[in-house]
Amino acid sequence: MTPLALTGSPLWYASRSGGTLALVLLTGTVVLGIASGGRSAPGRTGKFEIGLMHRNLSLLTMVFLAVHVVTAVLDPFVHLGWAVTVVPFGASYRPLWLGLGTVAVDVLLAVLVTSAARLRLGVRRWKAVHWLAYAAWPLALFHGIATGTDTRLPVQLWLYAVCLASVVAAVWWRLAKAGPGRVFGRLVGAAVAAAVPLLLTAFLATGPLQPGWAHRAAAATLLSGGGR
């Protein structure tokens, strides 16, 4: 293995930077979407401004997501291939964790396409697809943690913690402001908001934070002639 493979190529750094920025922007998009909906929504003027910010953050997320995906595929040390950008769980490099990222990309692309065709689809159908964006966020979070060889760095862990705390706080704030009714939906939201931090903590403790986990996870790829 070359020194460049050990330290990371420029494309790898670009991919990790793009992916990290995409996660931060996606977190902001999700937080705005959660906080501005329902009975807790602001007035007409404030709702328009928040909606505009929400849309702009969504588009910026897709820009950095494209940088992340393209540079990851072009990185010669991983050999992913273009098919894995839309077909999940088919990569030789950490297929499960990379597949979660692919599913998140597919969901966000579906939201983007349906948003462009919103008038043709109608509000009800568009909202049904738009809600999937919230499912893309935990998939992207677990994908970033499991595939990044820099996950153990304190700054990266703090960034993940801030993203997680922001979304969980937004969910609990929305539930607190929701008022009576829709008990089942509120219970599901509360359960998910509680489960994601627990699952993430357990995964970190048994996986990425264990010494040598990143190298063991990539061992199969290295033996097959790819990866870092």
C-alpha positions in Angstrom: 0.0 0.0 0.0 1.4 3.4 -0.9 1.8 6.3 1.5 -0.9 8.1 -0.4 -3.3 5.3 0.3 -2.5 5.4 4.0 -3.0 9.1 4.4 -5.8 9.6 1.9 -5.8 11.0 -1.6 -7.0 14.5 -2.5 -10.2 12.9 -3.8 -10.8 11.2 -0.5 -10.4 14.5 1.4 -12.8 16.1 -1.1 -15.3 13.3 -0.7 -15.2 13.4 3.1 -15.5 17.2 3.1 -18.4 17.1 0.7 -20.1 14.4 2.6 -19.6 16.2 6.0 -20.9 19.5 4.6 -23.9 17.7 3.0 -24.8 16.1 6.3 -24.6 19.5 8.1 -26.8 21.1 5.5 -29.2 18.2 5.5 -29.4 18.5 9.3 -30.3 22.2 9.0 -32.9 21.4 6.3 -34.5 18.7 8.5 -34.5 20.9 11.6 -36.2 23.7 9.7 -38.7 21.3 8.2 -39.6 19.9 11.6 -39.7 23.2 13.5 -41.7 25.1 10.9 -44.5 22.6 10.4 -47.8 21.9 12.2 -49.4 24.1 14.8 -46.0 25.5 15.8 -45.5 27.1 12.4 -44.8 30.9 12.4 -47.0 33.6 10.7 -47.4 34.0 7.0 -44.3 36.2 6.5 -42.1 34.1 8.7 -43.3 30.9 7.2 -42.5 32.2 3.7 -38.9 33.2 4.7 -38.3 29.9 6.5 -39.7 28.0 3.5 -37.3 29.9 1.2 -34.4 29.1 3.5 -35.5 25.5 3.7 -35.5 25.2 -0.1 -32.1 26.9 -0.5 -30.5 24.6 2.1 -32.0 21.6 0.3 -30.5 22.7 -3.0 -27.1 23.4 -1.4 -27.3 20.0 0.2 -27.6 18.4 -3.2 -24.7 20.3 -4.5 -22.3 19.1 -1.8 -23.9 15.6 -2.0 -23.0 15.5 -5.7 -19.4 16.5 -4.8 -19.3 13.8 -2.2 -20.6 11.1 -4.6 -18.5 12.0 -7.7 -15.2 12.3 -5.8 -15.9 9.0 -4.0 -16.4 7.2 -7.3 -13.3 8.9 -8.9 -11.1 7.9 -5.9 -8.8 5.2 -7.3 -8.3 3.5 -3.9 -11.9 2.5 -3.5 -13.1 1.4 -7.0 -16.7 1.9 -6.4 -18.1 2.3 -9.9 -21.0 4.5 -10.9 -23.7 1.9 -10.4 -23.4 2.0 -6.6 -24.4 5.7 -6.6 -28.0 4.6 -7.3 -28.1 0.8 -6.6 -27.6 0.1 -2.9 -25.6 -2.6 -1.2 -23.7 -3.7 -4.3 -20.3 -2.2 -3.5 -17.3 -4.3 -2.4 -16.2 -1.5 0.0 -18.3 -1.7 3.2 -21.5 -2.7 1.3 -24.0 -2.2 4.2 -22.8 1.2 5.3 -22.2 2.5 1.8 -25.6 1.1 0.8 -27.3 3.2 3.5 -25.7 6.3 1.9 -27.0 5.2 -1.5 -30.5 4.7 -0.2 -30.3 8.2 1.3 -29.2 9.6 -2.1 -32.0 7.8 -3.8 -34.6 9.2 -1.4 -33.3 12.8 -1.7 -33.3 12.5 -5.5 -36.9 11.3 -5.4 -37.7 14.4 -3.2 -35.9 16.6 -5.7 -37.6 15.2 -8.8 -41.1 15.3 -7.2 -40.6 18.8 -6.0 -39.8 19.9 -9.6 -43.1 18.2 -10.7 -45.1 19.3 -7.6 -47.9 21.0 -9.6 -48.4 17.9 -11.7 -48.4 15.5 -8.8 -50.5 17.5 -6.4 -49.8 18.5 -2.9 -50.9 15.2 -1.3 -48.6 13.0 -3.4 -45.8 15.4 -3.1 -46.0 15.5 0.7 -46.0 11.7 0.8 -42.6 11.6 -1.0 -41.3 14.7 0.8 -41.7 13.0 4.2 -39.1 10.5 3.1 -36.5 13.2 3.4 -36.7 12.8 7.2 -35.8 9.1 6.8 -32.8 10.0 4.7 -31.2 11.9 7.5 -30.5 8.9 10.0 -29.4 6.8 7.0 -26.9 9.5 6.0 -25.7 9.9 9.6 -25.0 6.2 10.1 -23.4 6.0 6.6 -21.0 8.9 7.4 -20.0 7.4 10.8 -19.5 3.9 9.5 -17.6 4.7 6.2 -15.4 7.5 7.5 -11.9 6.6 8.6 -11.8 9.9 10.5 -14.9 9.1 12.7 -12.7 8.7 15.8 -11.4 12.2 15.6 -12.9 14.4 18.4 -13.9 17.2 16.0 -15.8 14.7 13.8 -17.5 13.1 16.8 -18.6 16.5 18.1 -20.0 17.4 14.7 -22.1 14.2 14.6 -23.2 14.9 18.2 -24.3 18.4 17.3 -26.2 17.2 14.2 -27.9 14.5 16.3 -28.8 16.8 19.2 -30.2 19.4 16.8 -32.6 17.0 15.1 -33.7 15.3 18.4 -34.3 18.7 20.0 -36.4 19.9 17.0 -38.5 16.7 17.2 -39.2 17.1 20.9 -39.9 20.8 20.5 -42.4 20.0 17.7 -44.0 17.3 19.8 -44.3 19.7 22.7 -46.0 22.3 20.5 -48.3 19.8 18.7 -51.2 20.0 21.2 -53.8 17.2 21.5 -54.6 14.7 18.8 -52.6 12.4 16.6 -51.5 10.4 19.5 -50.1 7.5 17.5 -48.0 9.8 15.3 -46.6 11.6 18.3 -45.8 8.4 20.0 -43.9 7.2 16.9 -42.0 10.4 16.7 -41.0 10.3 20.3 -39.9 6.6 20.0 -37.8 7.4 17.0 -36.3 10.5 18.6 -35.3 8.3 21.6 -34.2 5.3 19.6 -31.7 6.9 17.2 -29.3 8.3 19.9 -29.4 5.0 21.7 -28.7 3.0 18.5 -26.0 5.4 17.5 -24.2 5.3 20.8 -24.3 1.5 20.9 -23.0 1.3 17.4 -20.1 3.7 18.1 -19.2 1.8 21.2 -19.1 -1.6 19.5 -17.9 -0.5 16.1 -16.1 2.7 14.9 -14.7 3.6 18.3 -13.0 0.2 18.8 -9.3 0.2 17.9 -8.7 -1.1 14.4 -12.3 -1.2 13.4 -11.8 0.9 10.3 -9.0 -1.3 9.1 -11.0 -4.5 9.8 -14.0 -3.2 8.0 -12.0 -2.4 4.9 -9.9 -5.7 5.1 -12.2 -7.5 2.6 -11.9 -4.7 0.1 -8.1 -4.5 0.4 -7.8 -8.2 -0.1 -9.9 -8.0 -3.2 -7.7 -5.3 -4.7 -9.7 -2.1 -3.9 -10.2 0.3 -1.1 -7.8 2.2 1.2 
